[in-house]
Amino acid sequence: MRADVSDFRQLFLDGAPLVDARAPVEFAKGAFPGAVNLPLMNDIERQKVGTCYKQHGQQAAIELGHKLVSGNTKAERIQGWADFARAHPDGYLYCFRGGLRSQLVQQWLRDEAGIDYPRVVGGYKAMRAFLMETLDSALAECQFLLVGGLTGTGKTEVIAQLANGLDLEGLANHRGSSFGKRATPQPSQIDFENALSIHLLRLRAAGHSQFVMEDEARLVGRCSIPLPLFQGMQQYPLIWLEDSFEGRVERILKDYVIDLCAEFSDEHGADGFAAFAVRLQESLSNIHRRLGGERYQRLAMLMDQALAEQSRSGAVDLHRGWIEGLLREYYDPMYAFQRDSKAQRIEFAGDQQAVVNYLRERAEQQNMVDNNERKLI
């Protein structure tokens, strides 16, 4: 029998399969990557037991819980846990504090299904605290660099090419701009923070002490960058990525039209294009006030014409019209102002290959420094 685990670092490094025995409402607020919600009690049952606990105490609540989860309901839930345990013999189970719920699941699995399955000591609360400490220690002990640049220069592509890249937009499932929503929903705030901390933990375990991120606003869609990290981002060195106007238009056309349309088609089938078109129109409408009435109407007309042609023939060429207008009249002036305000922090500027080479060399230099320091210890 494997022992209960309290080594959270190794747990997350291994990516161990996890059964979350909390109620669905708790799970929806935040969990861990790859965790599966197989609750001991559903939301209604949990509410009833909680009310009973407040009014009549722990013993009465426990008795009510056993009454609510009994018979076929109990058998079905044990079957779910047993199926998971057999499919994932290297996994663990947890509840909120590693207390009554996970202990009961563990006991029922052993007594009713003959399966000894370990649990996480301290449960969700202890694991979450560990991950927040992981983020704090990384911010205190490591170096961070930012990649900035005009819209469409391919900053995310740079991050993807680096062994020490930290893709905040990927973790948030959002491209970061007003047009950044994907076909699939974003994670909860807690899920985003947990995934970020685990990614940092794994990068550090791989020997990295310097990380490269895109220069982001505080909000990546609805996901908020943790405040200590965002505060640091106002001071971190900045590497500025450059590309031609034509190259940027083509990249935006691919990301925000061709690829996004394909995402919606994958998610919604025959209704995918209609959902994609609505999303694109909503994204432009969201910046209506900042564009101003005349400019918004002009760009919206170009977008509508492009969508109509794409729907009719599949051609996407007309989309370049509104993309070019949006870049010249909205995004470029805004980013140019930001570049001027951050000019003192820019330590390198160049095209994509030059920036990637620079950042890789910088990481190698940092690794050499780290190795020499370890030798001296």
N, C-alpha and C positions, 0 to 999 in steps of 0.2 A: 504493500500500500504506500502511495506517495504521501508525503507529509503536507499539512497545510503550509501555505507560503506567506512569508512576510518580506521577502527580498523583492521589492517592487522594481528595482532597477533591472534585475535580470528578467523579471516577468515581462516588462515592456520591451526590452532588447530582443527577447525571444519571440515576441508577438504571440504569446500563448493564447489559445482559444479561451473565451470567457463566457460563462453563463451569468447573466444579470438577473437575479431573482427578485428585484424590486418591481413595484407596480409600473404599468406602462406610462403613467403620467410622470413618474420619477425618471424613467429611462428617456423619455422625450426631451426632458430638460437638459440632459447631458449624460454621456456614457464614454466608452473608450473604443477606439477603432477596432472593428471586428467583433465586438461584444454582441451577443444574441440575447434578447429579452425573453426569458421563459419564467414568468413571474410565479411566485408562490400564491399571491392573491391578485386579482384584478383590481381596477380602481375603485369600484363600488364596494367590494369586500374589504379593501384596505380602509376606506372611509368609515365603514361600519365598525371595524375593529378599533380604529383610532378614537371614535366617539365613545365606544365602550370603555376604552382604557382611561379616558379623561373622567368619565362618570363613575366607573366602578372598580378601576384599578387593573393591574397587570394580569392577575390570575383570571379574572372574568374575561378579559380581552383574549387571552390565550385560548380559553375554552370556546369562545365564540368563533375564533379563527379555525379551530379544529372542526366545529360544526359546519361552518361555511364551506370549507375545503374538505369534503368527505365524499364517500361513494364514488360515482362515476367521474365527478370533477377531480377528485384526488387521483384516481387511477389514470386519467388522461394526462394530468400534469406530470406524474411520475414517469409515464411513458415518454413524454417529451424530453425530460431530463435524461432518461436512460438512453434514448436514441442519440442525444447529443454526446453523452459520455462515451458511448461505444464508437461514435464517429470521430471523436476527438479525445483519445485516451491521454493526451498530454495537456488537457485543459484544466480550468479551475472554475469554481463558482463563487459568487459574492452577493451580498446584499448591501444595505446602506452602511452599517457599521461592522459588518462581519458578525452579527449577533444572532438573534433568535431565528430570523427567516432563513439565513444560509445554513445554520446548524440544523434546522428542521428539514430542509431539502436534503442535506447530507445524510441525516438519519433515515429519512424515508427511502432514499436511494439504496442505502445499505440494507435496511430491513425488508423492503418490498421488492427490490430488483437485484439484490445481491451485488451491488456495485459500490466500491469504496472510491469516492471522488473528493479530492481535496478542495478546500475553500481558501479564499484570500483573507488573512487575518487583518482585521480593521476595516475590511470592505471598501466600498466606493469612497467613503470619506477619507480614509488613509491614503488610498491611491491618488486621489485628487490633490491632497495636500502635498504628496511627494512630487507630483508633476509641477505644481506651482513653485516649489522649492527648486526644482530642476531649472525652470525658466529664470528664476532669480539668480541662481548661481552662474548660469551662462552669461547673463547680462553683466555680472560683476567680474567674471574671470576671462571672458573672451572678447575678441575684436569683431566689429560688424562694419561692413561696407555697404554702400547703396549704389544701385545703378539707376541713373535718371536719364531723361531724354524726352523729346517730343513724342506725341501720340503716334503709335505705329512704327517706331524704330526697332521694335523686337526685343524689348527688355526681358520679357519672359523667356524668349529663346536663348538669351545669354545665360540666365539663371539655370536653364535646363542643361546647359553644356558644362556646368561647373560641378565638381565633386562636392564642393562646400556650398552649393546653392541652397537657399531657403525660399521656396516658392510660396509666398503668402497667398497669392491669388489662387494657386492650385489647392491649397489647404482650405480656403474659403469658398471654393467652387464659384468664383466670380472673377471677371477680368478687370475689375477695379474702376472702370469708368462708368459714365451714365448709361452706356450701352453694354455693360459688362455682365448682365444676368444671363445665366446659362439655361438650357432646357430643363435641367434637373435642379431641385431646390438646394439652397445653401444649408450647411450644418448649423446646429444651434451654436450660440456663443461659447458654451462650455465645451462642446465637441471640437470647435475650432481651436480653442486654447489647449485642450488636451492633445490634439494631433500635432500642434506646433511644438509643445514641450517634448513629446515623444520623438519627433523628428530631430530636435536639437540634441536630445539624449543619444540618439543613434549616431548622429554626426560626430559628437564628441567621443563616443566609444570607438569610432573609426579613426580617431586621431586628429580630428580637425579642431582648431581653436579660433579660427577666423571664418566668418560667415558672410555671404553676399546675398542681399535682398534687393528687391525693387523699391525705389523711393515711392511710398504710398501715402495717401491721405489716411486719417485715423480710421475711417470706415472703408472696408473692402466689401461693398454691397451692404449687407446688414451686420456683418461681422466686424467687431471693433478690435483693432490691434491693442493688446494689453498696454495700459498706460505707461508703465516703466519702459517698455520697448519703444513705444511711440515717442516718448520724451527723448530717448537716446537718439532716435532717428533725426531729430532736429540738429544734431551735432556730428553724426558719423561722417567720415570722408565720403565724397560723392564722385562717382565715375560717370561721365556723360557720354551717352551713346548717340551716334549720329548716323543719318541715312538720308538719301535723296528724297525729295517730295514724292517722286513717282514710285519709289520703292515702298514708301510708307502707305501710299494709297493702295497699292497691290496687296500689302500685308493686311490692311484693314478689310479690304474686300474679301480676302480669304477667311480671316478670323470671324468677322461679324456678319458676313453674308453667306458665303459658301459653306463654311464649316458649321455655323450656327443653324443654318437651314437643315443640314444633314442631321444635326443633333435632334432637332424637333421632329424630323421624319422618323428617326429611330425611336423616339419616345411616343409619338402620337400616330404613326402610320399614315393613312390617307389624309388625316386632318393636320398633319405636321406643317405643311406649307402655310395654311391659314393661321395656325398658332404662331408660327415664325413671323409672319407679316404683322400680326397684332403686336407682338413683342417689339419689333423694330419701330413701329409707329409710336408705341407707348414710350420707348426710350427717347425718341426725339421730343415727344410732348412733355416729358419730364423736365427738359431744359428750355421750355417755351419762354418763360419769363426772362431767363438770362440771354436768350437769343434776340428777344424783341419780336414784336408782331410781324413786321414785314419780312424779316429774315426767316423766321420760322415758317411762314406761309410759303415762301419760295422754296425752301429746302424740303418741306413736307410734300409739295407738289412734285418735286424731282424724285423723291422717295416713292410716292404713290405710282408714278409713271414707271419707275424701275421695277417695282413689285408686280405691276400689271404685266409688263413684258416678261419678267421671269416666270410668272404663272402661265403665260401663254406659250412661251417657246423654250423656257429653261435658261435663256441668256441672262447674264448678270452685268453686262457692260454698262448699262445705264446707271447702275448704282454708283459708278465713279463720280457722277455729277454731284450728288448730295455729299458724298465723302469728301471730295475736293473742297466744296464750299464750307463744310463743317470744319475742316482742318484750317483753311486759310482765315476764316472769319471768326472762329471761336476758340478752338483748341490751341493753335499756334501762338496767338497773342497771349493767352493765359500762361502757357508753358514758358514763353520767352520771358515773361515777368518773373516767374519762379526761378528760372535759370539765373537771371541777374541778381535776385535776392540771395541765391546760394553760391554765387561765383567764388567766394573765398574758400569754400569747402571742396571745390572741384580739383582733384589731383591728377586726373587724366581724362582726355577726350579722344574719341576716335570711332571708326566704324566697328561693326560687330566683331570681325575677326581680331582687330587690334585690341578691342576691349577684352575679349575672351583671353587672348594671349597675356595681356597685362595682368588680369586677375589670377590666372593660373600661376604666373611667375611670382606674383605677390604671395600667393598661398604657399608655394614651395619655399620661399624665403622665410615665411613664418614657421613652417614645419621644421626648417633647419634650426631656427632659434629655439623652438620648443625642445627639439632633440638635444641640443647642447645644454639647455637648462636641466633636462632630466639627467644628463651625464654628471652634472656637477652636484646633484643631490645625493 
